[in-house]
Amino acid sequence: MVKALGRGVFQMEHSVSIASYAAVAGKKEGDGPMGKCFDRVEEDSHFGQKTWEQAESRMQQETIYHALEKASVKPDDIDVILAGDLINQCTSSTYSLRPFGVPFLGLFGACSTMAEGIITGSLILSSGAGKRCVAATSSHFSTAERQFRFPLSYGGQRPPTAQWTCTASGAVVLDTETKNAPKITGACIGKITDLGVTDANNMGAAMAPAAADTLTRWFKATGTSPENYDAIVTGDLGKIGGKLLLELIMKQGYEINPCYHDCGAMMFDADTQDTHAGGSGCGCGGSLLCGHFLPLVKSGKIKRMLFMATGALMSPMLVQQGESIPSIAHIVEIVSGKE
């Protein structure tokens, strides 16, 4: 059961457990400052496959298998898998899940997909419609860049506002029974926000207003403030979008800087890896949530956090037609279940 606190804002009357989690990343991500937090770093960006799209599917598939193994469960034990990615028709997820034989809900929230999957899975379990589910997402530099920006072979110069799409994947197994595990206690479903940004190489600026709106709605509906959290984590606003969020949320009367982290800003070393404004992609926030933050929650070092994944809901065709970029942000509240 859930308790509605406002439009799209709710708390779990009986929390949902994150029974296990896993993260897999590519070589560039593994060479960065967060490289040691992943379950596996793959040196071959093709993941042993013939195409980039097959590579991303294989990466997501392996990540889900890692999470299932950690939870000591098999695909037959899962009631539903919720997954999505950046590629048209969520094909990376669709093709990765062909061998599982598990009921599937494909999700598209761009880079907000990890939070969207966790929220949807938590609601399914809270309703009694299932006992165990998986939420997963992925992104791959070579699949996303050639779909959304320019052909990889073009060699165009990247502006300082551009972010580097991460080759990474994250997956969680959710249930209502696992003890001493991180718990999902609430969520806020984002609203589409569009302030007219048209530059696909400045997604941080497009997504920051959505993050500020969702975070403000959460604080007001729950009666909480930044001081109630050990960490407030955004998925991939990057350095530019992260700074803009701090400014926007300050105008609403909230100072989040002491506990604020952005996965896009954390993923790469700006001085040595030439990624400009930082990392992006579904796999950016998904992999660092699973590889870095959830272990800290499980150990009790982080007792209460907000994971807010942001997404630029752009279409390559509409951007070419001059349309602006609608964006969204979803919040998941996670607390330590350490007893």
TORKOL-4160 file (C-alpha; in steps of 0.2 Angstrom, whole numbers, padded with zeros to 4 digits, m for minus):
339
<pt num="1" X="0000" Y="0000" Z="0000"/>
<pt num="2" X="0005" Y="0018" Z="m0003"/>
<pt num="3" X="0000" Y="0034" Z="0004"/>
<pt num="4" X="m0002" Y="0049" Z="m0008"/>
<pt num="5" X="0005" Y="0065" Z="m0001"/>
<pt num="6" X="0002" Y="0076" Z="m0017"/>
<pt num="7" X="0001" Y="0074" Z="m0036"/>
<pt num="8" X="0014" Y="0061" Z="m0040"/>
<pt num="9" X="0021" Y="0061" Z="m0023"/>
<pt num="10" X="0019" Y="0046" Z="m0012"/>
<pt num="11" X="0026" Y="0036" Z="0003"/>
<pt num="12" X="0026" Y="0017" Z="0005"/>
<pt num="13" X="0017" Y="0011" Z="0020"/>
<pt num="14" X="0027" Y="m0005" Z="0019"/>
<pt num="15" X="0044" Y="m0001" Z="0012"/>
<pt num="16" X="0051" Y="m0011" Z="m0003"/>
<pt num="17" X="0068" Y="m0019" Z="m0001"/>
<pt num="18" X="0083" Y="m0018" Z="m0014"/>
<pt num="19" X="0088" Y="m0036" Z="m0012"/>
<pt num="20" X="0103" Y="m0034" Z="m0023"/>
<pt num="21" X="0111" Y="m0023" Z="m0036"/>
<pt num="22" X="0124" Y="m0024" Z="m0049"/>
<pt num="23" X="0134" Y="m0012" Z="m0061"/>
<pt num="24" X="0144" Y="m0016" Z="m0077"/>
<pt num="25" X="0154" Y="m0002" Z="m0086"/>
<pt num="26" X="0165" Y="0000" Z="m0101"/>
<pt num="27" X="0184" Y="0004" Z="m0101"/>
<pt num="28" X="0183" Y="0023" Z="m0101"/>
<pt num="29" X="0171" Y="0022" Z="m0086"/>
<pt num="30" X="0183" Y="0009" Z="m0078"/>
<pt num="31" X="0198" Y="0021" Z="m0080"/>
<pt num="32" X="0189" Y="0035" Z="m0071"/>
<pt num="33" X="0188" Y="0039" Z="m0053"/>
<pt num="34" X="0173" Y="0028" Z="m0050"/>
<pt num="35" X="0181" Y="0013" Z="m0059"/>
<pt num="36" X="0183" Y="0002" Z="m0043"/>
<pt num="37" X="0164" Y="0002" Z="m0039"/>
<pt num="38" X="0158" Y="m0008" Z="m0054"/>
<pt num="39" X="0155" Y="m0027" Z="m0053"/>
<pt num="40" X="0164" Y="m0029" Z="m0070"/>
<pt num="41" X="0173" Y="m0017" Z="m0081"/>
<pt num="42" X="0174" Y="m0023" Z="m0099"/>
<pt num="43" X="0189" Y="m0019" Z="m0109"/>
<pt num="44" X="0181" Y="m0023" Z="m0126"/>
<pt num="45" X="0168" Y="m0010" Z="m0130"/>
<pt num="46" X="0159" Y="m0022" Z="m0142"/>
<pt num="47" X="0157" Y="m0034" Z="m0127"/>
<pt num="48" X="0161" Y="m0048" Z="m0139"/>
<pt num="49" X="0147" Y="m0043" Z="m0151"/>
<pt num="50" X="0147" Y="m0038" Z="m0170"/>
<pt num="51" X="0137" Y="m0021" Z="m0168"/>
<pt num="52" X="0136" Y="m0007" Z="m0155"/>
<pt num="53" X="0118" Y="m0011" Z="m0152"/>
<pt num="54" X="0121" Y="m0029" Z="m0149"/>
<pt num="55" X="0135" Y="m0024" Z="m0137"/>
<pt num="56" X="0123" Y="m0013" Z="m0126"/>
<pt num="57" X="0111" Y="m0027" Z="m0126"/>
<pt num="58" X="0124" Y="m0039" Z="m0120"/>
<pt num="59" X="0130" Y="m0027" Z="m0107"/>
<pt num="60" X="0113" Y="m0025" Z="m0099"/>
<pt num="61" X="0109" Y="m0043" Z="m0100"/>
<pt num="62" X="0125" Y="m0047" Z="m0090"/>
<pt num="63" X="0121" Y="m0034" Z="m0077"/>
<pt num="64" X="0104" Y="m0042" Z="m0074"/>
<pt num="65" X="0112" Y="m0059" Z="m0072"/>
<pt num="66" X="0124" Y="m0052" Z="m0060"/>
<pt num="67" X="0110" Y="m0044" Z="m0049"/>
<pt num="68" X="0100" Y="m0060" Z="m0050"/>
<pt num="69" X="0116" Y="m0070" Z="m0044"/>
<pt num="70" X="0119" Y="m0058" Z="m0030"/>
<pt num="71" X="0101" Y="m0061" Z="m0024"/>
<pt num="72" X="0102" Y="m0080" Z="m0026"/>
<pt num="73" X="0087" Y="m0080" Z="m0038"/>
<pt num="74" X="0084" Y="m0086" Z="m0056"/>
<pt num="75" X="0074" Y="m0078" Z="m0070"/>
<pt num="76" X="0059" Y="m0090" Z="m0065"/>
<pt num="77" X="0059" Y="m0081" Z="m0048"/>
<pt num="78" X="0055" Y="m0064" Z="m0056"/>
<pt num="79" X="0038" Y="m0058" Z="m0058"/>
<pt num="80" X="0042" Y="m0044" Z="m0070"/>
<pt num="81" X="0057" Y="m0035" Z="m0077"/>
<pt num="82" X="0056" Y="m0016" Z="m0080"/>
<pt num="83" X="0070" Y="m0010" Z="m0092"/>
<pt num="84" X="0073" Y="0004" Z="m0104"/>
<pt num="85" X="0087" Y="0013" Z="m0113"/>
<pt num="86" X="0090" Y="0027" Z="m0125"/>
<pt num="87" X="0089" Y="0018" Z="m0142"/>
<pt num="88" X="0073" Y="0019" Z="m0153"/>
<pt num="89" X="0059" Y="0007" Z="m0147"/>
<pt num="90" X="0070" Y="0003" Z="m0132"/>
<pt num="91" X="0078" Y="m0011" Z="m0143"/>
<pt num="92" X="0094" Y="m0013" Z="m0131"/>
<pt num="93" X="0082" Y="m0019" Z="m0117"/>
<pt num="94" X="0070" Y="m0029" Z="m0128"/>
<pt num="95" X="0084" Y="m0039" Z="m0137"/>
<pt num="96" X="0094" Y="m0041" Z="m0120"/>
<pt num="97" X="0079" Y="m0049" Z="m0112"/>
<pt num="98" X="0074" Y="m0061" Z="m0125"/>
<pt num="99" X="0082" Y="m0076" Z="m0116"/>
<pt num="100" X="0074" Y="m0073" Z="m0099"/>
<pt num="101" X="0056" Y="m0078" Z="m0103"/>
<pt num="102" X="0050" Y="m0066" Z="m0089"/>
<pt num="103" X="0035" Y="m0053" Z="m0091"/>
<pt num="104" X="0042" Y="m0037" Z="m0097"/>
<pt num="105" X="0038" Y="m0019" Z="m0096"/>
<pt num="106" X="0048" Y="m0008" Z="m0108"/>
<pt num="107" X="0051" Y="0010" Z="m0101"/>
<pt num="108" X="0057" Y="0026" Z="m0109"/>
<pt num="109" X="0062" Y="0040" Z="m0098"/>
<pt num="110" X="0079" Y="0044" Z="m0106"/>
<pt num="111" X="0092" Y="0046" Z="m0093"/>
<pt num="112" X="0078" Y="0046" Z="m0079"/>
<pt num="113" X="0074" Y="0028" Z="m0083"/>
<pt num="114" X="0082" Y="0020" Z="m0068"/>
<pt num="115" X="0072" Y="0030" Z="m0056"/>
<pt num="116" X="0056" Y="0027" Z="m0067"/>
<pt num="117" X="0059" Y="0008" Z="m0066"/>
<pt num="118" X="0062" Y="0008" Z="m0047"/>
<pt num="119" X="0046" Y="0018" Z="m0045"/>
<pt num="120" X="0036" Y="0007" Z="m0056"/>
<pt num="121" X="0043" Y="m0009" Z="m0048"/>
<pt num="122" X="0040" Y="m0003" Z="m0031"/>
<pt num="123" X="0021" Y="0001" Z="m0035"/>
<pt num="124" X="0019" Y="m0016" Z="m0042"/>
<pt num="125" X="0026" Y="m0025" Z="m0027"/>
<pt num="126" X="0016" Y="m0013" Z="m0015"/>
<pt num="127" X="0000" Y="m0017" Z="m0024"/>
<pt num="128" X="0003" Y="m0036" Z="m0021"/>
<pt num="129" X="0004" Y="m0039" Z="m0040"/>
<pt num="130" X="0021" Y="m0047" Z="m0038"/>
<pt num="131" X="0033" Y="m0053" Z="m0025"/>
<pt num="132" X="0050" Y="m0049" Z="m0034"/>
<pt num="133" X="0055" Y="m0039" Z="m0049"/>
<pt num="134" X="0070" Y="m0031" Z="m0058"/>
<pt num="135" X="0073" Y="m0013" Z="m0063"/>
<pt num="136" X="0087" Y="m0011" Z="m0076"/>
<pt num="137" X="0094" Y="0002" Z="m0088"/>
<pt num="138" X="0109" Y="0004" Z="m0099"/>
<pt num="139" X="0117" Y="0016" Z="m0111"/>
<pt num="140" X="0132" Y="0015" Z="m0123"/>
<pt num="141" X="0142" Y="0029" Z="m0130"/>
<pt num="142" X="0143" Y="0022" Z="m0148"/>
<pt num="143" X="0124" Y="0018" Z="m0149"/>
<pt num="144" X="0118" Y="0035" Z="m0142"/>
<pt num="145" X="0130" Y="0047" Z="m0149"/>
<pt num="146" X="0127" Y="0042" Z="m0167"/>
<pt num="147" X="0108" Y="0042" Z="m0164"/>
<pt num="148" X="0106" Y="0058" Z="m0155"/>
<pt num="149" X="0120" Y="0069" Z="m0161"/>
<pt num="150" X="0131" Y="0065" Z="m0176"/>
<pt num="151" X="0139" Y="0050" Z="m0184"/>
<pt num="152" X="0154" Y="0044" Z="m0174"/>
<pt num="153" X="0165" Y="0045" Z="m0190"/>
<pt num="154" X="0161" Y="0063" Z="m0193"/>
<pt num="155" X="0174" Y="0069" Z="m0180"/>
<pt num="156" X="0165" Y="0085" Z="m0175"/>
<pt num="157" X="0171" Y="0096" Z="m0161"/>
<pt num="158" X="0162" Y="0094" Z="m0145"/>
<pt num="159" X="0157" Y="0110" Z="m0136"/>
<pt num="160" X="0162" Y="0113" Z="m0118"/>
<pt num="161" X="0143" Y="0110" Z="m0113"/>
<pt num="162" X="0143" Y="0093" Z="m0120"/>
<pt num="163" X="0143" Y="0077" Z="m0110"/>
<pt num="164" X="0150" Y="0060" Z="m0113"/>
<pt num="165" X="0137" Y="0046" Z="m0115"/>
<pt num="166" X="0142" Y="0032" Z="m0102"/>
<pt num="167" X="0144" Y="0014" Z="m0108"/>
<pt num="168" X="0137" Y="0007" Z="m0092"/>
<pt num="169" X="0122" Y="m0002" Z="m0085"/>
<pt num="170" X="0114" Y="m0004" Z="m0068"/>
<pt num="171" X="0101" Y="m0017" Z="m0061"/>
<pt num="172" X="0092" Y="m0020" Z="m0045"/>
<pt num="173" X="0081" Y="m0034" Z="m0038"/>
<pt num="174" X="0067" Y="m0028" Z="m0028"/>
<pt num="175" X="0056" Y="m0038" Z="m0016"/>
<pt num="176" X="0047" Y="m0035" Z="0000"/>
<pt num="177" X="0055" Y="m0048" Z="0011"/>
<pt num="178" X="0074" Y="m0045" Z="0012"/>
<pt num="179" X="0080" Y="m0039" Z="0028"/>
<pt num="180" X="0096" Y="m0028" Z="0031"/>
<pt num="181" X="0094" Y="m0021" Z="0014"/>
<pt num="182" X="0091" Y="m0003" Z="0007"/>
<pt num="183" X="0073" Y="0001" Z="0007"/>
<pt num="184" X="0062" Y="0011" Z="m0005"/>
<pt num="185" X="0051" Y="0022" Z="0006"/>
<pt num="186" X="0044" Y="0035" Z="m0006"/>
<pt num="187" X="0045" Y="0043" Z="m0023"/>
<pt num="188" X="0040" Y="0058" Z="m0033"/>
<pt num="189" X="0035" Y="0056" Z="m0051"/>
<pt num="190" X="0041" Y="0071" Z="m0062"/>
<pt num="191" X="0032" Y="0083" Z="m0073"/>
<pt num="192" X="0038" Y="0087" Z="m0091"/>
<pt num="193" X="0047" Y="0104" Z="m0090"/>
<pt num="194" X="0053" Y="0114" Z="m0105"/>
<pt num="195" X="0061" Y="0131" Z="m0104"/>
<pt num="196" X="0065" Y="0131" Z="m0123"/>
<pt num="197" X="0083" Y="0124" Z="m0123"/>
<pt num="198" X="0086" Y="0118" Z="m0141"/>
<pt num="199" X="0104" Y="0113" Z="m0140"/>
<pt num="200" X="0107" Y="0094" Z="m0139"/>
<pt num="201" X="0124" Y="0097" Z="m0133"/>
<pt num="202" X="0118" Y="0106" Z="m0117"/>
<pt num="203" X="0107" Y="0094" Z="m0109"/>
<pt num="204" X="0112" Y="0099" Z="m0092"/>
<pt num="205" X="0103" Y="0116" Z="m0095"/>
<pt num="206" X="0088" Y="0107" Z="m0102"/>
<pt num="207" X="0086" Y="0095" Z="m0087"/>
<pt num="208" X="0091" Y="0106" Z="m0072"/>
<pt num="209" X="0073" Y="0115" Z="m0071"/>
<pt num="210" X="0065" Y="0098" Z="m0071"/>
<pt num="211" X="0076" Y="0093" Z="m0057"/>
<pt num="212" X="0072" Y="0109" Z="m0047"/>
<pt num="213" X="0053" Y="0107" Z="m0050"/>
<pt num="214" X="0053" Y="0089" Z="m0044"/>
<pt num="215" X="0064" Y="0092" Z="m0029"/>
<pt num="216" X="0054" Y="0107" Z="m0023"/>
<pt num="217" X="0038" Y="0097" Z="m0025"/>
<pt num="218" X="0045" Y="0083" Z="m0014"/>
<pt num="219" X="0051" Y="0094" Z="0000"/>
<pt num="220" X="0034" Y="0103" Z="0000"/>
<pt num="221" X="0024" Y="0087" Z="0000"/>
<pt num="222" X="0034" Y="0078" Z="0013"/>
<pt num="223" X="0038" Y="0092" Z="0024"/>
<pt num="224" X="0057" Y="0088" Z="0023"/>
<pt num="225" X="0072" Y="0098" Z="0019"/>
<pt num="226" X="0090" Y="0095" Z="0013"/>
<pt num="227" X="0095" Y="0093" Z="0031"/>
<pt num="228" X="0085" Y="0077" Z="0032"/>
<pt num="229" X="0096" Y="0068" Z="0020"/>
<pt num="230" X="0114" Y="0062" Z="0020"/>
<pt num="231" X="0114" Y="0063" Z="0001"/>
<pt num="232" X="0104" Y="0070" Z="m0013"/>
<pt num="233" X="0110" Y="0062" Z="m0030"/>
<pt num="234" X="0106" Y="0067" Z="m0047"/>
<pt num="235" X="0108" Y="0055" Z="m0062"/>
<pt num="236" X="0118" Y="0065" Z="m0075"/>
<pt num="237" X="0116" Y="0084" Z="m0075"/>
<pt num="238" X="0134" Y="0085" Z="m0076"/>
<pt num="239" X="0145" Y="0100" Z="m0070"/>
<pt num="240" X="0135" Y="0114" Z="m0079"/>
<pt num="241" X="0117" Y="0107" Z="m0075"/>
<pt num="242" X="0122" Y="0103" Z="m0057"/>
<pt num="243" X="0128" Y="0121" Z="m0054"/>
<pt num="244" X="0112" Y="0127" Z="m0062"/>
<pt num="245" X="0101" Y="0116" Z="m0051"/>
<pt num="246" X="0110" Y="0123" Z="m0036"/>
<pt num="247" X="0105" Y="0140" Z="m0041"/>
<pt num="248" X="0087" Y="0136" Z="m0046"/>
<pt num="249" X="0084" Y="0126" Z="m0030"/>
<pt num="250" X="0092" Y="0140" Z="m0019"/>
<pt num="251" X="0079" Y="0152" Z="m0026"/>
<pt num="252" X="0065" Y="0141" Z="m0019"/>
<pt num="253" X="0074" Y="0142" Z="m0002"/>
<pt num="254" X="0083" Y="0126" Z="m0001"/>
<pt num="255" X="0102" Y="0124" Z="0001"/>
<pt num="256" X="0107" Y="0107" Z="m0005"/>
<pt num="257" X="0125" Y="0109" Z="m0009"/>
<pt num="258" X="0132" Y="0101" Z="0007"/>
<pt num="259" X="0124" Y="0084" Z="0003"/>
<pt num="260" X="0123" Y="0086" Z="m0016"/>
<pt num="261" X="0131" Y="0074" Z="m0029"/>
<pt num="262" X="0129" Y="0071" Z="m0047"/>
<pt num="263" X="0134" Y="0055" Z="m0056"/>
<pt num="264" X="0138" Y="0063" Z="m0072"/>
<pt num="265" X="0151" Y="0075" Z="m0063"/>
<pt num="266" X="0158" Y="0060" Z="m0053"/>
<pt num="267" X="0160" Y="0047" Z="m0067"/>
<pt num="268" X="0175" Y="0054" Z="m0076"/>
<pt num="269" X="0191" Y="0064" Z="m0072"/>
<pt num="270" X="0189" Y="0081" Z="m0082"/>
<pt num="271" X="0208" Y="0084" Z="m0082"/>
<pt num="272" X="0213" Y="0067" Z="m0090"/>
<pt num="273" X="0198" Y="0060" Z="m0099"/>
<pt num="274" X="0192" Y="0075" Z="m0110"/>
<pt num="275" X="0173" Y="0073" Z="m0106"/>
<pt num="276" X="0169" Y="0091" Z="m0105"/>
<pt num="277" X="0154" Y="0093" Z="m0094"/>
<pt num="278" X="0154" Y="0075" Z="m0088"/>
<pt num="279" X="0145" Y="0059" Z="m0091"/>
<pt num="280" X="0127" Y="0056" Z="m0096"/>
<pt num="281" X="0116" Y="0042" Z="m0102"/>
<pt num="282" X="0104" Y="0030" Z="m0093"/>
<pt num="283" X="0119" Y="0020" Z="m0087"/>
<pt num="284" X="0127" Y="0034" Z="m0079"/>
<pt num="285" X="0115" Y="0036" Z="m0064"/>
<pt num="286" X="0110" Y="0018" Z="m0065"/>
<pt num="287" X="0128" Y="0011" Z="m0063"/>
<pt num="288" X="0133" Y="0023" Z="m0050"/>
<pt num="289" X="0118" Y="0021" Z="m0039"/>
<pt num="290" X="0121" Y="0002" Z="m0040"/>
<pt num="291" X="0140" Y="0002" Z="m0039"/>
<pt num="292" X="0143" Y="0017" Z="m0027"/>
<pt num="293" X="0128" Y="0023" Z="m0017"/>
<pt num="294" X="0118" Y="0008" Z="m0013"/>
<pt num="295" X="0133" Y="m0001" Z="m0005"/>
<pt num="296" X="0135" Y="0015" Z="0006"/>
<pt num="297" X="0116" Y="0014" Z="0011"/>
<pt num="298" X="0118" Y="m0005" Z="0014"/>
<pt num="299" X="0133" Y="m0002" Z="0026"/>
<pt num="300" X="0124" Y="0012" Z="0035"/>
<pt num="301" X="0136" Y="0026" Z="0030"/>
<pt num="302" X="0121" Y="0034" Z="0021"/>
<pt num="303" X="0106" Y="0032" Z="0031"/>
<pt num="304" X="0094" Y="0042" Z="0020"/>
<pt num="305" X="0096" Y="0048" Z="0002"/>
<pt num="306" X="0086" Y="0054" Z="m0013"/>
<pt num="307" X="0091" Y="0047" Z="m0030"/>
<pt num="308" X="0084" Y="0059" Z="m0043"/>
<pt num="309" X="0087" Y="0053" Z="m0061"/>
<pt num="310" X="0084" Y="0066" Z="m0074"/>
<pt num="311" X="0080" Y="0064" Z="m0093"/>
<pt num="312" X="0080" Y="0074" Z="m0109"/>
<pt num="313" X="0065" Y="0067" Z="m0118"/>
<pt num="314" X="0071" Y="0073" Z="m0135"/>
<pt num="315" X="0068" Y="0066" Z="m0152"/>
<pt num="316" X="0082" Y="0067" Z="m0165"/>
<pt num="317" X="0070" Y="0072" Z="m0178"/>
<pt num="318" X="0061" Y="0085" Z="m0168"/>
<pt num="319" X="0077" Y="0093" Z="m0163"/>
<pt num="320" X="0082" Y="0094" Z="m0181"/>
<pt num="321" X="0066" Y="0103" Z="m0184"/>
<pt num="322" X="0070" Y="0116" Z="m0171"/>
<pt num="323" X="0060" Y="0109" Z="m0157"/>
<pt num="324" X="0065" Y="0112" Z="m0139"/>
<pt num="325" X="0070" Y="0098" Z="m0127"/>
<pt num="326" X="0057" Y="0093" Z="m0114"/>
<pt num="327" X="0064" Y="0086" Z="m0098"/>
<pt num="328" X="0059" Y="0076" Z="m0083"/>
<pt num="329" X="0066" Y="0071" Z="m0066"/>
<pt num="330" X="0059" Y="0057" Z="m0054"/>
<pt num="331" X="0064" Y="0055" Z="m0036"/>
<pt num="332" X="0066" Y="0039" Z="m0026"/>
<pt num="333" X="0069" Y="0040" Z="m0007"/>
<pt num="334" X="0080" Y="0026" Z="m0001"/>
<pt num="335" X="0084" Y="0023" Z="0017"/>
<pt num="336" X="0096" Y="0011" Z="0026"/>
<pt num="337" X="0088" Y="m0006" Z="0031"/>
<pt num="338" X="0103" Y="m0010" Z="0042"/>
<pt num="339" X="0097" Y="m0017" Z="0059"/>
